[in-house]
Amino acid sequence: MYKKIILLSFITLLVSCNGNSQKKETTIATPKVEKKYAVEKTEAEWKAQLSPLQFNVLRKAGTETPFSSELLDIKEEGVYSCVACDTPLFKSEHKFKSGTGWPSFDRVIEGNVAFDVDYKIGYKRTEEHCAVCGGHLGHVFNDGPKNTTGERHCINGAALYFTPTKG
């Protein structure tokens, strides 16, 4: 009888030691769906069209050096468009000086900017793309002007070109 109790205790102990670290989690892998854009080109075609900096930013999700963009200090009225496909993305009336070193806007031109989530630097950020060609623009944060949208669309100037309003 004493042996049965010891054996039963030993089996109970073994079963109870099966902790979470020993459990395998089963997940079903979902294939990443490639997004389709109205303007699509091969990597070679983009390289031929864009400067090395523009290609790195738009096609490889790179970031230009802060305070290096010629667009940073433009104060004229006009529109900022995608340098890759000419899609209007931001209006000058929504531009503000954020002090971050990149052109910043408190809103986009609706329908022309697409959003995605990235974890490239270890935490969740909302990434912005041109909705027509898929080019990487920058990221949006919730630390913009409180008197408007509260958003700061922090955009690489290399992804944009500026067209002044004809007056």
BADOVEX-63906 format. One record per residue (C-alpha): residue number from 1; x, y, z. Coordinates in steps of 0.2 Angstrom, whole numbers, plus 2048, in hexadecimal, padded with zeros to 3 digits. Layout:
BADOVEX-63906
- lumke/X/Y/Z
- NUM/X/Y/Z
...
***
This chain:
BADOVEX-63906
- lumke/X/Y/Z
- 1/800/800/800
- 2/80E/80C/805
- 3/816/809/7F4
- 4/806/80D/7EB
- 5/805/81E/7F3
- 6/817/822/7EF
- 7/814/81D/7DD
- 8/804/827/7DC
- 9/80D/836/7E4
- 10/81B/834/7D8
- 11/810/833/7C8
- 12/806/842/7CF
- 13/816/84C/7D1
- 14/81B/848/7BF
- 15/80B/84D/7B7
- 16/80A/85D/7C1
- 17/81C/862/7BB
- 18/816/863/7A9
- 19/816/876/7A9
- 20/813/883/79B
- 21/825/882/795
- 22/823/871/790
- 23/813/874/786
- 24/814/877/773
- 25/80A/884/76C
- 26/802/880/75C
- 27/7FE/88E/750
- 28/7F8/88E/73E
- 29/804/898/733
- 30/7FB/8A4/728
- 31/804/8A9/718
- 32/808/8BB/716
- 33/7FE/8C2/708
- 34/807/8CE/6FD
- 35/7FD/8DE/6FB
- 36/7F9/8E4/6E9
- 37/7FB/8F6/6E4
- 38/7F5/8FF/6D5
- 39/807/903/6D1
- 40/813/8F4/6D1
- 41/824/8F3/6CB
- 42/833/8E7/6CC
- 43/841/8EB/6D8
- 44/84C/8F0/6C8
- 45/83F/8FC/6C2
- 46/83E/904/6D3
- 47/851/906/6D4
- 48/851/90D/6C2
- 49/844/91A/6C7
- 50/849/91F/6D9
- 51/859/926/6E0
- 52/862/91A/6EC
- 53/85B/923/6FB
- 54/849/923/6F4
- 55/84B/911/6F0
- 56/851/90D/702
- 57/843/916/70A
- 58/834/912/6FE
- 59/839/900/6FA
- 60/843/8FA/708
- 61/83A/903/716
- 62/84A/90D/71B
- 63/84B/91E/724
- 64/854/92D/71E
- 65/860/937/72A
- 66/856/943/735
- 67/857/955/730
- 68/85D/951/71E
- 69/84D/953/714
- 70/84C/962/709
- 71/839/962/70C
- 72/83B/964/71F
- 73/83A/977/71F
- 74/82E/97A/711
- 75/821/986/716
- 76/818/989/706
- 77/806/983/702
- 78/805/974/6F7
- 79/805/961/6F7
- 80/811/953/6FC
- 81/810/944/6F0
- 82/818/933/6EF
- 83/828/935/6E5
- 84/826/923/6DE
- 85/814/925/6D6
- 86/80E/937/6D8
- 87/800/933/6E4
- 88/7FC/943/6EF
- 89/7FF/93D/701
- 90/7FF/94D/70C
- 91/7FA/95F/70B
- 92/805/96D/711
- 93/7F7/974/71D
- 94/7F9/964/727
- 95/80C/965/729
- 96/813/96A/739
- 97/825/96C/741
- 98/827/95D/74C
- 99/839/960/750
- 100/83D/94D/74C
- 101/847/950/73C
- 102/83A/94A/730
- 103/82B/952/727
- 104/81C/950/732
- 105/80A/951/72E
- 106/7FA/950/73A
- 107/7F0/947/72C
- 108/7F1/93E/71B
- 109/7E7/941/70B
- 110/7D9/933/70E
- 111/7DA/924/704
- 112/7EC/927/6FE
- 113/7F6/920/70D
- 114/7F5/90E/713
- 115/7FA/909/725
- 116/802/8F9/72B
- 117/80A/8F3/73B
- 118/81D/8F0/73D
- 119/827/8E9/74B
- 120/838/8EC/743
- 121/840/8F5/752
- 122/838/8EA/75F
- 123/827/8F2/762
- 124/817/8F6/759
- 125/817/905/74D
- 126/80B/90A/740
- 127/813/90B/72F
- 128/80D/915/721
- 129/80E/911/70F
- 130/808/919/6FF
- 131/7F7/911/6FB
- 132/7FB/911/6E8
- 133/80D/90A/6E7
- 134/810/903/6F8
- 135/81F/90E/6FB
- 136/824/910/70D
- 137/822/921/714
- 138/825/921/726
- 139/81B/91E/736
- 140/80C/927/73F
- 141/80D/92A/752
- 142/800/931/75E
- 143/80A/940/764
- 144/805/94D/757
- 145/7FC/95D/75A
- 146/7EE/95B/767
- 147/7E4/969/75F
- 148/7E2/960/74F
- 149/7E3/94D/74D
- 150/7F0/949/75A
- 151/7F9/93F/74C
- 152/80B/941/746
- 153/80E/939/735
- 154/821/939/736
- 155/826/937/723
- 156/836/935/71A
- 157/839/944/70F
- 158/841/938/702
- 159/830/930/6FF
- 160/828/941/6FA
- 161/829/94F/6EE
- 162/821/960/6F1
- 163/816/969/6E4
- 164/812/97B/6E9
- 165/800/981/6E7
- 166/7FE/98C/6D7
- 167/7F8/99D/6DD
***
